[in-house]
Amino acid sequence: MSIGIIVNSACVLIGGLLGSFFGRLLPVKMRESLYGLFGYCSIIIGIILLQNIKSMPAVTLALILGTIIGEALRIEDQINFASLRLKTLIERITNTAAADNDAYISRFVGLLMLFCTGSTGILGAIGEGVNGDSTVLLTKSVMDIFAAFAFAAHMGPMIACIAIPQFLFFSILFWSAGFIMPLTDPLMIGDFMACGGILAIITGFRICELKDFRVANTLPALFIVMPLSYLWRTYC
């Protein structure tokens, strides 16, 4: 079992719960500022990850094909539907309600992508599955507990629920790492991180409400970028 994944998901859960109960004590402007701050941090992290790019055509092709696949599968629509059902359930339990369902769900899906699909978390889960080193995920946990607190202070207890899909997704990567890593090389990983960086930038724009791009539909790009990177370098 992965210690890093357990700690990381627990930090998201704890940070989300603490933010839900105690974040309301913070002034509204402070809550809004903290929420926006992590959106800009996502953009900055994405820009830093872009420096790892090795094959721009392969990454671009992965994003195009990944988005086409995501749109065809209607990934974001399905996530939106599940999120709305979860929101309704939580509102019944807590006897609360958000004024605008569409805006709330849009923000929530952006945050779900931020916590679950970041290159650092994915590579951390795979890395621990290969060599047992949980350093990357433990470091990410420190950031995530504060991020979850800030987001939950602004959006409520649904943020704590992100710990569940994050744990499941990272666990799948952890257990499949032994099959994935032997098939990769540093150049493929560099393109993967760059692709994740672009998604982080898009997610940051969405969190900061600069551009409401359907970011969840780009998720397949992360799964096809490494094979495309290898094929591009080998045959082009």
C-alpha positions, 0 to 999 in steps of 0.5 A: 500500500502506498503511504504517499497516496494515503497521506496525500488524500488524507490531507485533502480530506482534512484540509477540506473539512477544516476549510468547510468548518473554520474557513467561514471565519475568514473575511469574504475577501480573504477567502476569495483572494486565497481561492484565486491565489491557488489558481495563479499558482497552478498557472505558474506550475504549468509554465515551469513544467513546460520547460520539460518539453522534448517534442512539441509536435507530439505534445500538441498532437496528444492535446488535439487527439485527447480533446477529441476523445474527451469530447466524444466520450463527454467526460466533462458532462459525466463528471458534471452530472456526478458532481451535481448529484453529490452537491445535492446530497451534501446540501440535503445533509448540511441544509445549505444551498449554492445560488448558482449550480452551473458556476459552482459545478464548473469551479468544482470540476476545475479543482477536481482536475487540479488535485487529481491530474497534476503531473506531480501527483501522477508521477509521484504515484507511479514513482512510489509504485516503482521504487517505494519513494513517497517523497514527491507525494508527501511534499505535494501533501503539504501544499494540498492541505492548504489548497484544500482549506482555501478552496473549501473555505470558499466552496464548502465541504464538497472539496473534501470529497475530492480525496476519494477520486484522487485516492482511487486514481493514484492507487490505480497508477501505483499498482500499474506502475510496474508495467508503465515505467519500463516502457518509458524513457526520460524524453517521454516523461518530459513530454508527459510533464509538459502536457500536464503543465499545459493542462495545469495552465488551462485549469488555472485559467478556469479557477481564476475564471479567465477562461471556462475551457472544458478542461476535463475533456483534455484528460485523455491527452495524458494517457496518449502523450508518451506513446505519441512522443515515442512514435514521433521521435522514432518515425518522424 
